[in-house]
Amino acid sequence: MKSLVPLLALCATLLCPPCGAAEPLRIASWNRSSEPATQAAEAVLNRAYAELVQPIEFVELPVRRALRALLAGEVDANLYRIAALAQEQPQLHRVETPVLTLAAYSYANKDGPRPAKWGDLAGLRVAHLRGVLLIEQQVPADARRVEAGTVDELFRLLALQMVDVVVTVEARLALPLGQRVSPAIARADAELAALPMHHYLGERHGELARRLDAVLARLKASGELDRLLQRHLQPTR
């Protein structure tokens, strides 16, 4: 009878090799090949989840579809969202330490306006990317808004003096978008808004969210989180 014990153990191992392995956590992400902020946030989460020995996989989805998939339980997490989503969807778990911070900035040609707050845009011709709700909601009603489909189009409008100001949303620590276009275009020193972006997990992952927050908080305190972001947000020289 004793000789059967090793044999049964071997059979169990062969029949169930992955029993002790954690299932990959499916994280909805977007613009993975083109957006530096996405790539930087993924690098941070790869580092943090590795410390928890939690395998992850990123699933490419459009931004709005990604949230619907999380609410429906089709994915386990979303890359990042604004803090206020936790009030709108209390069943989701917000990781309290932000993955990164996005900020709204304004650009103008040399000697152009340098707004310090949203109200300073009143009466100006303001260009921004189509569909950016933060900008659409905050630009004063008496500003003359011009929507563009791409960043290149935004700064072309500014270079041609068809608008007075361009407003963008960019990751902090990244090189200014306008700096890549023309040295004649300058970014105002003041941020119009700052938006900490938080990783969100689905209803079943409350304990994992708490454990991940502890890792991210330590990475933030040590400076490693910012170094990771900077490495992925700024091109190698």
Phi, psi and omega in degrees: 000322182298328182292342180283336186298309178298324180295317179294321178297318178297318179298318180297320179296318181291323182283334185223064183295327184266013189304324183271356184271139178287142175290142176300138175276126184267115184248119177287131180225173186209154180049045190292330183267349189236345188251112181302324180297322177296313182296322179292317180296320178297322179297318178297314182290324175303315180295315185290315181292329178299323179294330178273002183054041178248109178295145179225158170220139180265134182246120181287119177217151171300154187306310183290321179295327180299319179292318178299321180295322178294316180295329180274355181079015180281336171230166183268338187202165170242145184308300174200154179212169178289158183299324186296342180300331181297329177283325180285326183230076187294346178285344178277158180249114178273129174279120194293325178283120182298146175286318175201174178237130173260149180224149175265127181234156174244147178235149175210164173290168179307136181067012177277180182294149178233076184296141178257345179209166184303321183299336180290349179277353182303132177081354181268159171274113189243123177256142177206165178291141179297133174090003178275100190298321180306312182290315181302324182281334188258337180296131182303149183299330183269006171283151178263100187278139175232123181263142179232158182267340182220162177296319179301319180295321178304307185284338173292319177300320180290316180298326180275003180059032175275345173224162180269327188215143169250134176244129182233163169244121185225160174285135169299152181081348177278155173296140180304136180303317183295334180296333180280348186262306184200137176292346179281349181260129184239144177265136177296147181293323185281137170279135176285331177197154174233134184233101172295134182249129187248143172286139179238138175242158183286177189303327186278356192244036181298316181294320178296321179299319180293318180293320180294322179298321179298320179292312181297321179298320179291320177297323178293314182296327181278348183090353183293324180299313180294325178294321176298314180299312182299321181298325184264343181267339180245127182295150177293132181267000000 
